[in-house]
Amino acid sequence: MPHITLGRLPFENLKRKPFRTAALVIVVTMLTVAFYGGALLATNLKTGLDSMQERMGADLMVVPQNTGAKAEALLTSGSSSTFYFTNDIAKLVAKADGIGQATAQTYISSLAAACCDEKVQIIGFDPATDFVIEPWITSQYDGDLKNGEVVAGANINVSADGTIKLYNHDFPVAAQLASTGTSLDNSVFVNETTIPDVVAYSAKVGHAAIPQEYADTAVSAVLIKTADGYDAHTVADNIAKASGIGTLGYVYPGGVTATTRANLNALVGYAGLFLAVFWTMGLVVLFAVFASSMNERKREFAAYRIMGATRGMLVGLIVRESATVGLAGGVIGIAVASLAILPFNTLIGRQLQLPYLQTGAFTVLALVTAGLLFAVTTGLIASIMTAVKLSAPETYLTLREGE
Amino acid sequence: MAILEIHDLTREFTRRGSAFPAVDHVNLTIDTGEFVAIVGRSGNGKSTLLNLVTGLLSPTSGTVRVDGHVVGSLNDRDMARLRNRTIGFVTQSATLLANLTVLDNVILPAVMLGEPAADGNDDDTPSVRHATQDTTATPATDPDMPDVIAPAEADATTEDALTRRARTLLDALQVSDLADCYPKELSGGEMRRVSIARALMNRPKLLIADEPTGDLDADSTAIVMRLLRQTADAGTAVLMVTHDPDALGYVDRTYRMDRGVLTTA
């Protein structure tokens, strides 16, 4: 075995104190998991929210009475649902003043039963008037969506033969979309003209999604882009007046986004506060471990001085020891947090009930770098005071203190 | 030639609010190759004096000059270099590093400043004889072999120069069989002998030994004292503090220290 070198000295010191080293590495690991994991989750939530905002092309959604919450859940990350108007709401809405664009959508929730591969949100849209879904689909699928075909969201399990079974009918999947981090990932999209077929298939399995008499006309929501100079709330008032229906439900997607963002910011704020407290506690623990080992190491450091080490060498020795501990804890912490978060995006998004979208590889790499820097810096901060104290000018006094 | 010159050296400490001199206006000169002992009761300033000489403690007044350098006027880097290259120090308490083997403990001073201080040539180390060949010599080449087929390096499997010197020193102190042990596995006497080997590793001009035979039996004391005597005979100045009357038979001069004052014994 090669003889000792100054460069190998910190590693020998760490190796020969396995319990102390392991304790320090565990503390840094925990701090890194909290820091890097928290940052990754917050970033993914923000990315999800941004994605949701991009998908919200409408200023106003007109929905049936008492279905506002369901519609909001559909926009964020709630469970799928079925609701519809029984009148020709699209025509009534069109009469109102201040409408720039309007398009109707129909929402049907499939069943979690043998007839269906999975419970999904079926969204029927009108390609001719749509300004919300169509541009998004077009950006990823350049063909025309034919009657009877579906476009699947990112989380939909498409069979090997390129179909999805809903109400005992195999729908050909024309394309599958990229992830958005919203409930749209659990949706399938069909032409408005396919909706009566879907209703018919559902009736066949004994669970009619919509009564047969409304199958051709049922509309779940009218999405509106207001004309220039019109406020969404004013347009909602105009719709109420024009339609003569005072009990319509209104959802303001911009408001939903703003509310979700405010909730998210509050969540991130609390998480940041928790992290700061946790980090301070961790730093105190690390500092205590370093300080408690100081007495034990006084004689060791006096020995280095006797052998001709400069004060800079002693500080360098402790710094390299703590940086090694920080790096080891950082790498383990990042690996643990990555394994706990990255493969389970869908599950995390579902549990959080918030838009959640895995951020890009570049951002993850930046977070990994920041996490490692954080871990190493934490180790250095905790040890620097000990290093300075141990390299006091009058080594003999340090040696006597250590006896 | 004087390797150590102490002039009017004083170091005061404070006890219960009042200052007292642990070392009181001490003057001492030691030449190259001289072996000097200081005796005296515990707590009379002997160890303090040695630590002032090595610069591990700062004087209240007076000067210490080692190999022409005034200790205390040097910056940290130069003082560290002086301590590493010129002074060897055997401390009173055990200062072996617990995380290193005995062998690495002895080698460490030689690698402390980056470039090796010892070259493995032990001819100047008294009572130390090693039979190994000089592996740094250029191996003989075979003129019949093409350049690309060089003979196997003779020293590829042998120890490097620093390891060889460290082992030789340990051998001289009869602890070479402990080379791969850690300090916690050693007795007090064994630790003391390893400390002496470490202090000699860089061939110091001035060897300072604080009770080097403190934990040793009569046989071990004789081994250590013979080695220190031979070290002095080879040109190293040796300054030793001791309580051991047996050790005094090996020295050139003896001083007594009483309440910080140094007098000829």
Interface residues (C-beta under 8 A of the other chain):
Chain A: P2 H3 I4 T5 L6 L9 E12 N13 K15 R16 K17 R299 E300 A302 A303 Y304 R305 I306 M307 G308 A309 T310 R311 G312 M313 P393 E394 T395 Y396 L397 L399 E403
Chain B: T48 N51 T54 L56 L57 S58 D76 R77 A80 R81 R83 N84 R85 F89 T91 S93 A94 T95 L96 L97 A98 N99 L100 L103 D104 I107 L108 P109 V111 M112 L113 G114 D160 L162 T163 A166 Y182 R198
